[in-house]
Amino acid sequence: MIIHHLGKSNSIINQYVAELRDVDIQTESWRFRRNVERISELMAYEISKTLEYEEKEVSTPLGIANVPMLTQKLVIASVLRAGLCMQNGILNIFDKAENAFVAAYRKYGKDEGFKIQLEYVTCPDLSNKILIVADPMLATGASIVEAWNALRQYGDPIHTYFVSIISAEEGVQYIQRFIPADRASIWVAAIDQELTARAYIVPGLGDVGDLAFGDKLQS
C-alpha cells in the first residue's frame, strides 16, 4: 500500500501542523479548526492530482476553452466528531462530492483495553466511486479499519484514500495488514513513532475533538 507522507517535503502544511501541536496556539479553538481545515484542503488538492479527468469544452464570452474536468464521483466520509473539520476542508475542494458519516469511539474495559464501538453510519451508494475516509489522528488504526468495513456495506469503491493529519507508525502498519494494498492508499501530513499505554499518539497533539469543539463529559 502506498503511503503519501506529505510532511516529508517542505510545504506550508508543516507550519499548520506545527501550530496544531503547539500548546500555546491550540488553545484558540477557532484557529485550531481552521488549521485542520487548511491542511485538509491542501491534502485534497494533492489527491486531486491522482484522479481521472476528461477534456471538455467550456463556453466563454469570447470563445471555447478545452479544460480537463474531473470525471470520477467522490464520497467523503468522516469519523465523528474529530473528522468534521477535515470533512469541511476536503469538501471545499471536492465541492460536488457526496458525504458519509461514521460515529465510532473507543469503549474501554476495566483492564484499560478497548474495543471500537460503532454507533451510527450513514452513506450513499459507494459502487464505482472514490471513497475518502477522513480521521485526523490515526493511532492504532482500529477505528478507521472498522469504519472502512462498515462503509463497504454500501457498495464497493474503486479506491479508498485514508486521510489523516498525524499518524502513528503502528496505525499505518495496522491498515497495511488488514486492507488489501491495491484497494487503498494512505495520505498523512506527519508520522509519529510512539503510542501511550492508552493508545494516544506521542508527541501527537492531544484530543482533536476536544480542541476543535470543546471538552466532552465522560459518561
Buried (B, 14 or more C-beta within 10 A) or exposed (E): BEBBBBBEEEEEBBEBBBBBBEEEEBEEEEEBBBBBBBBBBBBBEBBEEEBEEEEEEEEEEEEEEEEEEBEBBBBBBBBBBBBBBBBBBBBBBBEEBBBBBBBBBBEEEEEEEBEBEBEEBEBBEBEEBBBBBBBBBBBBBBBBBBBBEBBBEBBEBBBBBBBBBBBBBBBBEBBBEBBEEEBBBBBBBBBBEEBEEEBBBEEBBBBBBBBBBEEEEEE
